[in-house]
Amino acid sequence: MHEVDSEVIVSVEQQGGNALVRTRHTKKRTKGEFVADFEYRLSRESSRWYLEGVLYVDGNGKYEGL
């Protein structure tokens, strides 16, 4: 589901060695468009960023995806 051609960065919040990247995935389907929002939690050690978790976000809440 996480494809470079169909997911765009909506916002980035960085505080110290942590970052929260919000994205929106849109993909055309035969019966319309599928939209999904995600939040990527990252942490920084030295000069590298590490993915700590991915959340799927909808109107009812946030759900762990990783």
PDB file of N, CA, C, O and CB in Angstrom:
ATOM      1  N   MET A   1       0.812  -1.184   0.000  1.00  0.00           N
ATOM      2  CA  MET A   1       0.000   0.000   0.000  1.00  0.00           C
ATOM      3  C   MET A   1       0.867   1.264   0.000  1.00  0.00           C
ATOM      4  O   MET A   1       0.410   2.307  -0.468  1.00  0.00           O
ATOM      5  CB  MET A   1      -0.930  -0.011   1.196  1.00  0.00           C
ATOM      6  N   HIS A   2       2.075   1.204   0.499  1.00  0.00           N
ATOM      7  CA  HIS A   2       2.951   2.373   0.587  1.00  0.00           C
ATOM      8  C   HIS A   2       3.794   2.452  -0.674  1.00  0.00           C
ATOM      9  O   HIS A   2       4.869   1.860  -0.762  1.00  0.00           O
ATOM     10  CB  HIS A   2       3.856   2.307   1.852  1.00  0.00           C
ATOM     11  N   GLU A   3       3.284   3.196  -1.650  1.00  0.00           N
ATOM     12  CA  GLU A   3       3.942   3.317  -2.943  1.00  0.00           C
ATOM     13  C   GLU A   3       4.333   4.768  -3.174  1.00  0.00           C
ATOM     14  O   GLU A   3       3.545   5.675  -2.908  1.00  0.00           O
ATOM     15  CB  GLU A   3       3.028   2.808  -4.081  1.00  0.00           C
ATOM     16  N   VAL A   4       5.526   4.989  -3.661  1.00  0.00           N
ATOM     17  CA  VAL A   4       6.027   6.338  -3.893  1.00  0.00           C
ATOM     18  C   VAL A   4       5.114   7.128  -4.830  1.00  0.00           C
ATOM     19  O   VAL A   4       4.905   8.321  -4.614  1.00  0.00           O
ATOM     20  CB  VAL A   4       7.436   6.280  -4.467  1.00  0.00           C
ATOM     21  N   ASP A   5       4.578   6.502  -5.844  1.00  0.00           N
ATOM     22  CA  ASP A   5       3.755   7.190  -6.837  1.00  0.00           C
ATOM     23  C   ASP A   5       2.357   7.550  -6.341  1.00  0.00           C
ATOM     24  O   ASP A   5       1.673   8.353  -6.976  1.00  0.00           O
ATOM     25  CB  ASP A   5       3.635   6.339  -8.057  1.00  0.00           C
ATOM     26  N   SER A   6       1.920   6.974  -5.221  1.00  0.00           N
ATOM     27  CA  SER A   6       0.554   7.232  -4.789  1.00  0.00           C
ATOM     28  C   SER A   6       0.436   7.708  -3.336  1.00  0.00           C
ATOM     29  O   SER A   6      -0.664   7.740  -2.784  1.00  0.00           O
ATOM     30  CB  SER A   6      -0.258   5.995  -4.968  1.00  0.00           C
ATOM     31  N   GLU A   7       1.553   8.073  -2.722  1.00  0.00           N
ATOM     32  CA  GLU A   7       1.527   8.572  -1.349  1.00  0.00           C
ATOM     33  C   GLU A   7       2.285   9.897  -1.291  1.00  0.00           C
ATOM     34  O   GLU A   7       3.415   9.993  -1.769  1.00  0.00           O
ATOM     35  CB  GLU A   7       2.147   7.533  -0.360  1.00  0.00           C
ATOM     36  N   VAL A   8       1.661  10.908  -0.707  1.00  0.00           N
ATOM     37  CA  VAL A   8       2.290  12.230  -0.623  1.00  0.00           C
ATOM     38  C   VAL A   8       2.442  12.638   0.841  1.00  0.00           C
ATOM     39  O   VAL A   8       1.626  12.268   1.685  1.00  0.00           O
ATOM     40  CB  VAL A   8       1.458  13.289  -1.399  1.00  0.00           C
ATOM     41  N   ILE A   9       3.489  13.399   1.130  1.00  0.00           N
ATOM     42  CA  ILE A   9       3.719  13.913   2.475  1.00  0.00           C
ATOM     43  C   ILE A   9       2.796  15.105   2.700  1.00  0.00           C
ATOM     44  O   ILE A   9       2.784  16.050   1.911  1.00  0.00           O
ATOM     45  CB  ILE A   9       5.214  14.315   2.680  1.00  0.00           C
ATOM     46  N   VAL A  10       2.029  15.053   3.777  1.00  0.00           N
ATOM     47  CA  VAL A  10       1.103  16.115   4.134  1.00  0.00           C
ATOM     48  C   VAL A  10       1.762  17.089   5.111  1.00  0.00           C
ATOM     49  O   VAL A  10       1.619  18.304   4.974  1.00  0.00           O
ATOM     50  CB  VAL A  10      -0.180  15.526   4.740  1.00  0.00           C
ATOM     51  N   SER A  11       2.483  16.552   6.098  1.00  0.00           N
ATOM     52  CA  SER A  11       3.172  17.412   7.062  1.00  0.00           C
ATOM     53  C   SER A  11       4.302  16.647   7.735  1.00  0.00           C
ATOM     54  O   SER A  11       4.324  15.416   7.759  1.00  0.00           O
ATOM     55  CB  SER A  11       2.185  17.949   8.120  1.00  0.00           C
ATOM     56  N   VAL A  12       5.246  17.421   8.285  1.00  0.00           N
ATOM     57  CA  VAL A  12       6.373  16.859   9.034  1.00  0.00           C
ATOM     58  C   VAL A  12       6.537  17.688  10.302  1.00  0.00           C
ATOM     59  O   VAL A  12       6.632  18.914  10.243  1.00  0.00           O
ATOM     60  CB  VAL A  12       7.702  16.851   8.177  1.00  0.00           C
ATOM     61  N   GLU A  13       6.570  17.013  11.442  1.00  0.00           N
ATOM     62  CA  GLU A  13       6.834  17.665  12.722  1.00  0.00           C
ATOM     63  C   GLU A  13       8.082  17.030  13.306  1.00  0.00           C
ATOM     64  O   GLU A  13       8.147  15.814  13.490  1.00  0.00           O
ATOM     65  CB  GLU A  13       5.614  17.539  13.705  1.00  0.00           C
ATOM     66  N   GLN A  14       9.074  17.868  13.596  1.00  0.00           N
ATOM     67  CA  GLN A  14      10.308  17.355  14.168  1.00  0.00           C
ATOM     68  C   GLN A  14      10.570  18.051  15.488  1.00  0.00           C
ATOM     69  O   GLN A  14      10.492  19.276  15.589  1.00  0.00           O
ATOM     70  CB  GLN A  14      11.495  17.548  13.199  1.00  0.00           C
ATOM     71  N   GLN A  15      10.885  17.248  16.503  1.00  0.00           N
ATOM     72  CA  GLN A  15      11.211  17.797  17.811  1.00  0.00           C
ATOM     73  C   GLN A  15      12.382  16.996  18.353  1.00  0.00           C
ATOM     74  O   GLN A  15      12.248  15.822  18.700  1.00  0.00           O
ATOM     75  CB  GLN A  15       9.980  17.753  18.787  1.00  0.00           C
ATOM     76  N   GLY A  16      13.527  17.650  18.419  1.00  0.00           N
ATOM     77  CA  GLY A  16      14.723  16.952  18.889  1.00  0.00           C
ATOM     78  C   GLY A  16      15.059  15.790  17.969  1.00  0.00           C
ATOM     79  O   GLY A  16      15.170  15.955  16.754  1.00  0.00           O
ATOM     80  N   GLY A  17      15.217  14.612  18.560  1.00  0.00           N
ATOM     81  CA  GLY A  17      15.565  13.431  17.788  1.00  0.00           C
ATOM     82  C   GLY A  17      14.378  12.609  17.353  1.00  0.00           C
ATOM     83  O   GLY A  17      14.535  11.434  17.018  1.00  0.00           O
ATOM     84  N   ASN A  18      13.176  13.198  17.347  1.00  0.00           N
ATOM     85  CA  ASN A  18      11.970  12.481  16.924  1.00  0.00           C
ATOM     86  C   ASN A  18      11.264  13.243  15.814  1.00  0.00           C
ATOM     87  O   ASN A  18      11.346  14.469  15.742  1.00  0.00           O
ATOM     88  CB  ASN A  18      11.015  12.267  18.114  1.00  0.00           C
ATOM     89  N   ALA A  19      10.577  12.519  14.961  1.00  0.00           N
ATOM     90  CA  ALA A  19       9.807  13.147  13.888  1.00  0.00           C
ATOM     91  C   ALA A  19       8.517  12.374  13.677  1.00  0.00           C
ATOM     92  O   ALA A  19       8.453  11.159  13.869  1.00  0.00           O
ATOM     93  CB  ALA A  19      10.627  13.210  12.573  1.00  0.00           C
ATOM     94  N   LEU A  20       7.491  13.116  13.274  1.00  0.00           N
ATOM     95  CA  LEU A  20       6.204  12.543  12.909  1.00  0.00           C
ATOM     96  C   LEU A  20       5.902  13.019  11.496  1.00  0.00           C
ATOM     97  O   LEU A  20       5.774  14.219  11.251  1.00  0.00           O
ATOM     98  CB  LEU A  20       5.062  12.955  13.924  1.00  0.00           C
ATOM     99  N   VAL A  21       5.788  12.076  10.569  1.00  0.00           N
ATOM    100  CA  VAL A  21       5.519  12.396   9.174  1.00  0.00           C
ATOM    101  C   VAL A  21       4.127  11.898   8.837  1.00  0.00           C
ATOM    102  O   VAL A  21       3.843  10.705   8.949  1.00  0.00           O
ATOM    103  CB  VAL A  21       6.587  11.769   8.226  1.00  0.00           C
ATOM    104  N   ARG A  22       3.256  12.817   8.423  1.00  0.00           N
ATOM    105  CA  ARG A  22       1.887  12.449   8.030  1.00  0.00           C
ATOM    106  C   ARG A  22       1.814  12.388   6.512  1.00  0.00           C
ATOM    107  O   ARG A  22       2.297  13.278   5.812  1.00  0.00           O
ATOM    108  CB  ARG A  22       0.838  13.468   8.594  1.00  0.00           C
ATOM    109  N   THR A  23       1.199  11.317   6.020  1.00  0.00           N
ATOM    110  CA  THR A  23       1.064  11.144   4.570  1.00  0.00           C
ATOM    111  C   THR A  23      -0.377  10.827   4.213  1.00  0.00           C
ATOM    112  O   THR A  23      -1.188  10.471   5.068  1.00  0.00           O
ATOM    113  CB  THR A  23       1.997  10.027   4.060  1.00  0.00           C
ATOM    114  N   ARG A  24      -0.673  10.965   2.942  1.00  0.00           N
ATOM    115  CA  ARG A  24      -1.987  10.590   2.409  1.00  0.00           C
ATOM    116  C   ARG A  24      -1.742   9.717   1.178  1.00  0.00           C
ATOM    117  O   ARG A  24      -0.975  10.067   0.281  1.00  0.00           O
ATOM    118  CB  ARG A  24      -2.864  11.867   2.049  1.00  0.00           C
ATOM    119  N   HIS A  25      -2.408   8.593   1.170  1.00  0.00           N
ATOM    120  CA  HIS A  25      -2.316   7.647   0.060  1.00  0.00           C
ATOM    121  C   HIS A  25      -3.608   7.733  -0.741  1.00  0.00           C
ATOM    122  O   HIS A  25      -4.693   7.563  -0.186  1.00  0.00           O
ATOM    123  CB  HIS A  25      -2.061   6.184   0.569  1.00  0.00           C
ATOM    124  N   THR A  26      -3.502   7.990  -2.013  1.00  0.00           N
ATOM    125  CA  THR A  26      -4.680   7.969  -2.887  1.00  0.00           C
ATOM    126  C   THR A  26      -4.382   7.048  -4.055  1.00  0.00           C
ATOM    127  O   THR A  26      -3.311   7.100  -4.659  1.00  0.00           O
ATOM    128  CB  THR A  26      -5.056   9.408  -3.389  1.00  0.00           C
ATOM    129  N   LYS A  27      -5.323   6.234  -4.347  1.00  0.00           N
ATOM    130  CA  LYS A  27      -5.148   5.284  -5.441  1.00  0.00           C
ATOM    131  C   LYS A  27      -6.468   5.144  -6.181  1.00  0.00           C
ATOM    132  O   LYS A  27      -7.515   4.932  -5.570  1.00  0.00           O
ATOM    133  CB  LYS A  27      -4.656   3.903  -4.917  1.00  0.00           C
ATOM    134  N   LYS A  28      -6.410   5.260  -7.470  1.00  0.00           N
ATOM    135  CA  LYS A  28      -7.608   5.090  -8.293  1.00  0.00           C
ATOM    136  C   LYS A  28      -7.995   3.620  -8.350  1.00  0.00           C
ATOM    137  O   LYS A  28      -7.158   2.744  -8.568  1.00  0.00           O
ATOM    138  CB  LYS A  28      -7.379   5.642  -9.716  1.00  0.00           C
ATOM    139  N   ARG A  29      -9.257   3.377  -8.155  1.00  0.00           N
ATOM    140  CA  ARG A  29      -9.809   2.027  -8.296  1.00  0.00           C
ATOM    141  C   ARG A  29     -10.955   2.095  -9.287  1.00  0.00           C
ATOM    142  O   ARG A  29     -11.417   3.180  -9.640  1.00  0.00           O
ATOM    143  CB  ARG A  29     -10.287   1.448  -6.918  1.00  0.00           C
ATOM    144  N   THR A  30     -11.403   0.954  -9.727  1.00  0.00           N
ATOM    145  CA  THR A  30     -12.473   0.934 -10.713  1.00  0.00           C
ATOM    146  C   THR A  30     -13.760   1.551 -10.178  1.00  0.00           C
ATOM    147  O   THR A  30     -14.555   2.079 -10.956  1.00  0.00           O
ATOM    148  CB  THR A  30     -12.733  -0.484 -11.162  1.00  0.00           C
ATOM    149  N   LYS A  31     -13.981   1.496  -8.863  1.00  0.00           N
ATOM    150  CA  LYS A  31     -15.203   2.045  -8.274  1.00  0.00           C
ATOM    151  C   LYS A  31     -14.935   3.339  -7.518  1.00  0.00           C
ATOM    152  O   LYS A  31     -15.663   3.665  -6.580  1.00  0.00           O
ATOM    153  CB  LYS A  31     -15.840   1.027  -7.339  1.00  0.00           C
ATOM    154  N   GLY A  32     -13.912   4.078  -7.907  1.00  0.00           N
ATOM    155  CA  GLY A  32     -13.620   5.342  -7.246  1.00  0.00           C
ATOM    156  C   GLY A  32     -12.208   5.421  -6.723  1.00  0.00           C
ATOM    157  O   GLY A  32     -11.319   4.682  -7.148  1.00  0.00           O
ATOM    158  N   GLU A  33     -12.025   6.325  -5.800  1.00  0.00           N
ATOM    159  CA  GLU A  33     -10.700   6.591  -5.275  1.00  0.00           C
ATOM    160  C   GLU A  33     -10.608   6.117  -3.828  1.00  0.00           C
ATOM    161  O   GLU A  33     -11.523   6.346  -3.037  1.00  0.00           O
ATOM    162  CB  GLU A  33     -10.366   8.087  -5.378  1.00  0.00           C
ATOM    163  N   PHE A  34      -9.510   5.462  -3.486  1.00  0.00           N
ATOM    164  CA  PHE A  34      -9.254   5.007  -2.127  1.00  0.00           C
ATOM    165  C   PHE A  34      -8.303   5.998  -1.470  1.00  0.00           C
ATOM    166  O   PHE A  34      -7.229   6.275  -2.005  1.00  0.00           O
ATOM    167  CB  PHE A  34      -8.665   3.558  -2.111  1.00  0.00           C
ATOM    168  N   VAL A  35      -8.688   6.533  -0.316  1.00  0.00           N
ATOM    169  CA  VAL A  35      -7.860   7.491   0.400  1.00  0.00           C
ATOM    170  C   VAL A  35      -7.541   6.923   1.775  1.00  0.00           C
ATOM    171  O   VAL A  35      -8.432   6.431   2.468  1.00  0.00           O
ATOM    172  CB  VAL A  35      -8.567   8.875   0.515  1.00  0.00           C
ATOM    173  N   ALA A  36      -6.277   6.989   2.171  1.00  0.00           N
ATOM    174  CA  ALA A  36      -5.869   6.531   3.493  1.00  0.00           C
ATOM    175  C   ALA A  36      -4.807   7.485   4.029  1.00  0.00           C
ATOM    176  O   ALA A  36      -3.933   7.939   3.290  1.00  0.00           O
ATOM    177  CB  ALA A  36      -5.333   5.064   3.443  1.00  0.00           C
ATOM    178  N   ASP A  37      -4.896   7.781   5.325  1.00  0.00           N
ATOM    179  CA  ASP A  37      -3.909   8.625   5.977  1.00  0.00           C
ATOM    180  C   ASP A  37      -3.029   7.767   6.871  1.00  0.00           C
ATOM    181  O   ASP A  37      -3.489   6.803   7.484  1.00  0.00           O
ATOM    182  CB  ASP A  37      -4.589   9.749   6.790  1.00  0.00           C
ATOM    183  N   PHE A  38      -1.744   8.140   6.935  1.00  0.00           N
ATOM    184  CA  PHE A  38      -0.781   7.398   7.746  1.00  0.00           C
ATOM    185  C   PHE A  38       0.074   8.364   8.545  1.00  0.00           C
ATOM    186  O   PHE A  38       0.260   9.517   8.155  1.00  0.00           O
ATOM    187  CB  PHE A  38       0.106   6.498   6.862  1.00  0.00           C
ATOM    188  N   GLU A  39       0.594   7.882   9.672  1.00  0.00           N
ATOM    189  CA  GLU A  39       1.575   8.612  10.448  1.00  0.00           C
ATOM    190  C   GLU A  39       2.784   7.709  10.644  1.00  0.00           C
ATOM    191  O   GLU A  39       2.666   6.579  11.116  1.00  0.00           O
ATOM    192  CB  GLU A  39       0.986   9.079  11.814  1.00  0.00           C
ATOM    193  N   TYR A  40       3.942   8.226  10.275  1.00  0.00           N
ATOM    194  CA  TYR A  40       5.203   7.505  10.447  1.00  0.00           C
ATOM    195  C   TYR A  40       5.944   8.128  11.623  1.00  0.00           C
ATOM    196  O   TYR A  40       6.196   9.333  11.623  1.00  0.00           O
ATOM    197  CB  TYR A  40       6.076   7.549   9.141  1.00  0.00           C
ATOM    198  N   ARG A  41       6.295   7.329  12.621  1.00  0.00           N
ATOM    199  CA  ARG A  41       7.079   7.801  13.757  1.00  0.00           C
ATOM    200  C   ARG A  41       8.532   7.401  13.546  1.00  0.00           C
ATOM    201  O   ARG A  41       8.845   6.228  13.344  1.00  0.00           O
ATOM    202  CB  ARG A  41       6.532   7.227  15.098  1.00  0.00           C
ATOM    203  N   LEU A  42       9.411   8.391  13.596  1.00  0.00           N
ATOM    204  CA  LEU A  42      10.830   8.147  13.381  1.00  0.00           C
ATOM    205  C   LEU A  42      11.644   8.678  14.550  1.00  0.00           C
ATOM    206  O   LEU A  42      11.241   9.624  15.227  1.00  0.00           O
ATOM    207  CB  LEU A  42      11.296   8.789  12.072  1.00  0.00           C
ATOM    208  N   SER A  43      12.803   8.053  14.778  1.00  0.00           N
ATOM    209  CA  SER A  43      13.738   8.551  15.782  1.00  0.00           C
ATOM    210  C   SER A  43      15.118   8.631  15.140  1.00  0.00           C
ATOM    211  O   SER A  43      15.444   7.887  14.215  1.00  0.00           O
ATOM    212  CB  SER A  43      13.756   7.633  17.056  1.00  0.00           C
ATOM    213  N   ARG A  44      15.913   9.554  15.661  1.00  0.00           N
ATOM    214  CA  ARG A  44      17.233   9.791  15.079  1.00  0.00           C
ATOM    215  C   ARG A  44      18.315   9.390  16.081  1.00  0.00           C
ATOM    216  O   ARG A  44      18.270   9.733  17.263  1.00  0.00           O
ATOM    217  CB  ARG A  44      17.395  11.280  14.663  1.00  0.00           C
ATOM    218  N   GLU A  45      19.282   8.651  15.554  1.00  0.00           N
ATOM    219  CA  GLU A  45      20.467   8.286  16.315  1.00  0.00           C
ATOM    220  C   GLU A  45      21.660   8.629  15.457  1.00  0.00           C
ATOM    221  O   GLU A  45      21.781   8.164  14.324  1.00  0.00           O
ATOM    222  CB  GLU A  45      20.464   6.772  16.721  1.00  0.00           C
ATOM    223  N   SER A  46      22.542   9.448  16.006  1.00  0.00           N
ATOM    224  CA  SER A  46      23.689   9.952  15.252  1.00  0.00           C
ATOM    225  C   SER A  46      23.163  10.653  14.007  1.00  0.00           C
ATOM    226  O   SER A  46      22.418  11.626  14.129  1.00  0.00           O
ATOM    227  CB  SER A  46      24.682   8.795  14.875  1.00  0.00           C
ATOM    228  N   SER A  47      23.516  10.202  12.840  1.00  0.00           N
ATOM    229  CA  SER A  47      23.059  10.862  11.612  1.00  0.00           C
ATOM    230  C   SER A  47      22.023  10.037  10.852  1.00  0.00           C
ATOM    231  O   SER A  47      21.745  10.321   9.687  1.00  0.00           O
ATOM    232  CB  SER A  47      24.241  11.146  10.708  1.00  0.00           C
ATOM    233  N   ARG A  48      21.446   9.015  11.498  1.00  0.00           N
ATOM    234  CA  ARG A  48      20.488   8.135  10.814  1.00  0.00           C
ATOM    235  C   ARG A  48      19.106   8.234  11.437  1.00  0.00           C
ATOM    236  O   ARG A  48      18.963   8.413  12.647  1.00  0.00           O
ATOM    237  CB  ARG A  48      20.970   6.682  10.851  1.00  0.00           C
ATOM    238  N   TRP A  49      18.076   8.113  10.579  1.00  0.00           N
ATOM    239  CA  TRP A  49      16.686   8.072  11.034  1.00  0.00           C
ATOM    240  C   TRP A  49      16.217   6.626  11.015  1.00  0.00           C
ATOM    241  O   TRP A  49      16.519   5.876  10.086  1.00  0.00           O
ATOM    242  CB  TRP A  49      15.765   8.971  10.142  1.00  0.00           C
ATOM    243  N   TYR A  50      15.475   6.241  12.053  1.00  0.00           N
ATOM    244  CA  TYR A  50      14.942   4.882  12.164  1.00  0.00           C
ATOM    245  C   TYR A  50      13.423   4.931  12.268  1.00  0.00           C
ATOM    246  O   TYR A  50      12.865   5.749  12.999  1.00  0.00           O
ATOM    247  CB  TYR A  50      15.546   4.149  13.390  1.00  0.00           C
ATOM    248  N   LEU A  51      12.768   4.053  11.533  1.00  0.00           N
ATOM    249  CA  LEU A  51      11.317   3.950  11.571  1.00  0.00           C
ATOM    250  C   LEU A  51      10.911   3.195  12.825  1.00  0.00           C
ATOM    251  O   LEU A  51      11.299   2.043  13.022  1.00  0.00           O
ATOM    252  CB  LEU A  51      10.770   3.249  10.302  1.00  0.00           C
ATOM    253  N   GLU A  52      10.122   3.857  13.676  1.00  0.00           N
ATOM    254  CA  GLU A  52       9.679   3.260  14.934  1.00  0.00           C
ATOM    255  C   GLU A  52       8.282   2.657  14.819  1.00  0.00           C
ATOM    256  O   GLU A  52       7.954   1.703  15.525  1.00  0.00           O
ATOM    257  CB  GLU A  52       9.701   4.300  16.041  1.00  0.00           C
ATOM    258  N   GLY A  53       7.456   3.214  13.927  1.00  0.00           N
ATOM    259  CA  GLY A  53       6.106   2.692  13.789  1.00  0.00           C
ATOM    260  C   GLY A  53       5.334   3.422  12.709  1.00  0.00           C
ATOM    261  O   GLY A  53       5.670   4.542  12.323  1.00  0.00           O
ATOM    262  N   VAL A  54       4.282   2.756  12.226  1.00  0.00           N
ATOM    263  CA  VAL A  54       3.391   3.325  11.221  1.00  0.00           C
ATOM    264  C   VAL A  54       1.965   3.161  11.733  1.00  0.00           C
ATOM    265  O   VAL A  54       1.562   2.070  12.134  1.00  0.00           O
ATOM    266  CB  VAL A  54       3.582   2.636   9.817  1.00  0.00           C
ATOM    267  N   LEU A  55       1.208   4.252  11.714  1.00  0.00           N
ATOM    268  CA  LEU A  55      -0.189   4.209  12.130  1.00  0.00           C
ATOM    269  C   LEU A  55      -1.086   4.480  10.927  1.00  0.00           C
ATOM    270  O   LEU A  55      -0.816   5.375  10.127  1.00  0.00           O
ATOM    271  CB  LEU A  55      -0.461   5.234  13.260  1.00  0.00           C
ATOM    272  N   TYR A  56      -2.149   3.700  10.811  1.00  0.00           N
ATOM    273  CA  TYR A  56      -3.223   3.983   9.857  1.00  0.00           C
ATOM    274  C   TYR A  56      -4.210   4.869  10.597  1.00  0.00           C
ATOM    275  O   TYR A  56      -4.608   4.552  11.718  1.00  0.00           O
ATOM    276  CB  TYR A  56      -3.913   2.652   9.308  1.00  0.00           C
ATOM    277  N   VAL A  57      -4.611   5.981   9.982  1.00  0.00           N
ATOM    278  CA  VAL A  57      -5.473   6.956  10.649  1.00  0.00           C
ATOM    279  C   VAL A  57      -6.783   7.081   9.878  1.00  0.00           C
ATOM    280  O   VAL A  57      -6.789   7.284   8.664  1.00  0.00           O
ATOM    281  CB  VAL A  57      -4.767   8.339  10.763  1.00  0.00           C
ATOM    282  N   ASP A  58      -7.908   6.955  10.618  1.00  0.00           N
ATOM    283  CA  ASP A  58      -9.211   7.223  10.005  1.00  0.00           C
ATOM    284  C   ASP A  58     -10.068   7.999  10.999  1.00  0.00           C
ATOM    285  O   ASP A  58      -9.580   8.377  12.064  1.00  0.00           O
ATOM    286  CB  ASP A  58      -9.921   5.896   9.575  1.00  0.00           C
ATOM    287  N   GLY A  59     -11.302   8.237  10.681  1.00  0.00           N
ATOM    288  CA  GLY A  59     -12.182   9.027  11.520  1.00  0.00           C
ATOM    289  C   GLY A  59     -12.466   8.414  12.888  1.00  0.00           C
ATOM    290  O   GLY A  59     -12.932   9.109  13.791  1.00  0.00           O
ATOM    291  N   ASN A  60     -12.193   7.132  13.050  1.00  0.00           N
ATOM    292  CA  ASN A  60     -12.471   6.451  14.312  1.00  0.00           C
ATOM    293  C   ASN A  60     -11.259   6.322  15.224  1.00  0.00           C
ATOM    294  O   ASN A  60     -11.403   5.987  16.399  1.00  0.00           O
ATOM    295  CB  ASN A  60     -13.017   5.095  14.035  1.00  0.00           C
ATOM    296  N   GLY A  61     -10.066   6.585  14.697  1.00  0.00           N
ATOM    297  CA  GLY A  61      -8.881   6.457  15.536  1.00  0.00           C
ATOM    298  C   GLY A  61      -7.624   6.198  14.725  1.00  0.00           C
ATOM    299  O   GLY A  61      -7.579   6.391  13.510  1.00  0.00           O
ATOM    300  N   LYS A  62      -6.600   5.749  15.452  1.00  0.00           N
ATOM    301  CA  LYS A  62      -5.298   5.422  14.859  1.00  0.00           C
ATOM    302  C   LYS A  62      -4.983   3.981  15.188  1.00  0.00           C
ATOM    303  O   LYS A  62      -5.207   3.528  16.310  1.00  0.00           O
ATOM    304  CB  LYS A  62      -4.168   6.373  15.378  1.00  0.00           C
ATOM    305  N   TYR A  63      -4.464   3.261  14.207  1.00  0.00           N
ATOM    306  CA  TYR A  63      -4.230   1.836  14.352  1.00  0.00           C
ATOM    307  C   TYR A  63      -2.808   1.482  13.933  1.00  0.00           C
ATOM    308  O   TYR A  63      -2.339   1.903  12.876  1.00  0.00           O
ATOM    309  CB  TYR A  63      -5.244   1.041  13.527  1.00  0.00           C
ATOM    310  N   GLU A  64      -2.125   0.702  14.777  1.00  0.00           N
ATOM    311  CA  GLU A  64      -0.759   0.268  14.472  1.00  0.00           C
ATOM    312  C   GLU A  64      -0.738  -0.547  13.186  1.00  0.00           C
ATOM    313  O   GLU A  64      -1.579  -1.418  12.962  1.00  0.00           O
ATOM    314  CB  GLU A  64      -0.175  -0.558  15.637  1.00  0.00           C
ATOM    315  N   GLY A  65       0.232  -0.241  12.363  1.00  0.00           N
ATOM    316  CA  GLY A  65       0.373  -0.976  11.115  1.00  0.00           C
ATOM    317  C   GLY A  65       1.735  -1.638  10.997  1.00  0.00           C
ATOM    318  O   GLY A  65       2.029  -2.308  10.007  1.00  0.00           O
ATOM    319  N   LEU A  66       2.561  -1.445  12.015  1.00  0.00           N
ATOM    320  CA  LEU A  66       3.912  -2.012  11.991  1.00  0.00           C
ATOM    321  C   LEU A  66       4.301  -2.422  13.387  1.00  0.00           C
ATOM    322  O   LEU A  66       5.405  -2.925  13.598  1.00  0.00           O
ATOM    323  CB  LEU A  66       4.936  -1.007  11.416  1.00  0.00           C
TER     324      LEU A  66
END
